[in-house]
Amino acid sequence: QVRLVESGGGLVQPGGSLRLSCAASESTLDGHAIGWFRQVPGKEREGVACINPGDGTTYYSDSVKGRFTIAGDNAKNTVDLQMNSLEPEDTAVYYCAADLHVILTSTILSTMPAAQAMCVMNLEYDYWGQGTQVTVSS
């Protein structure tokens, strides 16, 4: 069993930065597919950044590409999301998710890289954190 806890959210002005951290208790995140997702009330959940544990490749949604960076820290057993140049549109509750046994069909993999599929295919991740609020406002 993996329990995920997000931290680092808060209020920041446009153009500012925040670093979210996803910590796993009682288990290791090594080998898990990891994703950072966000949700705004009334909108669909968006996968913003994901890591494929098989080869370490990453995926970023177009809305955050070039501004956000996802990175794992094996020593701390965390996966962080560095968010720079924040915009009001980034305001959302951010969740991390993990799964040791993500199954991607050959059909899916023929159309997109695994890391992208982990973010965009509405996969049933086994473990989710409780979420952390990020508010970008002046």
N, C-alpha and C positions, 0 to 999 in steps of 0.2 A: 504494500500500500504506500502510495506517495501522497504526502500532503504538501500543497504548494501555497506559499504566502508571498503576495506581492507587497512591495513597499516603494516609497519614493515619489508618490503622487503629491499633488498640491496645486497651488495657484501660482501662475507665472505670467509675466507680461509678454505680449507678442514680441517675437525675436529672441526670447529667452530659451533656456535649456533646462531639462530635467533628466534625471537618470532613474529609471525604474529597475527594480531588482526582483527577481523571482527566485525564492529560496525553497529548496526541498528539504523537508524534515524526515528523519528516519529512513531515508533511502538515498540513492544516488541518481542523479539525472543523466549519468553517462549512458550513452546508447539510446536515449529517448529522443524522439522527435519533439521539438519544442517550438511553440508558436506564441506570439504576442497578438492578441486580438483586442478590438475596441468596439464599444457599442454606445450609441446615442439613443435615448428614448425615441421610439417611433421609427427607427431605422434598423436595417439589417446589420448583424454583426460583421465586422470587417477584419480580415486577417491582414495585419500590417507588416509582420516580419516573422519568418520561420527559418529554422535550421534543419537540414537533413543530416541525421547523425551518421549516415552511411559514408558520406564523403565530405561533410562539413560545409556543403554549399548552402547559400542563404538566398532568400527571396524577400523582396520588399514590394509593397503595393506602390502603384504609381503616385499615390497621394503623399507618400513619405520618403520615396527614393531620393537619396542624396542628403537627407536630413536626419534620418534615424539609422542607428547601427545596433544590430543584435550580436551579442557575444557571450560565450559561456566562460565561466571561471571554475575549472575543475577543483581547484584547491578550496574554494568557498562553497562549491556545489550550488552555484547560482547561474542564472542566465539573465543578463542585463539588457535593457533597452535604453541606449543613449539617444535622447531626443533633442535636437538642436533646431534653431530657427523656427521655434514653435509658432503656430498660427492659431487664431480663434477656432478654425475648423478642426483643429486637433483635440478640442475639448470633448471628453468622453470618459467612460469608465474603461480602464484597461485591464485585461485579464491575461494571465499566462496559462498555457495548457501544455500537457506532456503526455506522451504515449510511447510505450516501449514496442508496441506491435502494430504500427501503422501499416495498413494493407492498401497498396496502390496497384490497381490492375494494369495489365499491359496496355489496355486501351487508353487509360488515363496517361500513362507514361509515354505513349506515342504522341501525345498532344502537348505535353508540358513537362518541364523538369520536376523532379520529386519535391524539391523544396517549395516550389510554387503550388503544387497540388496540396501540400500540407496546409497552405494558407487559404486556398480559394475553394476547395472541394467540400466544405462543410463536413469534415471528417468527425467521427465520434471519438474525440480525445477521451482517454480514460480519466485524466486528472485535470482539474481546473482550480485556479485560485479563487479567492473571494472578490477580487477586483480592487483597483485603486483609482480614485477619481483624479483626473487631470483637467484643470481648468485654465484656459489661456484667455486672459482678459486684461485690459488696461484699467 
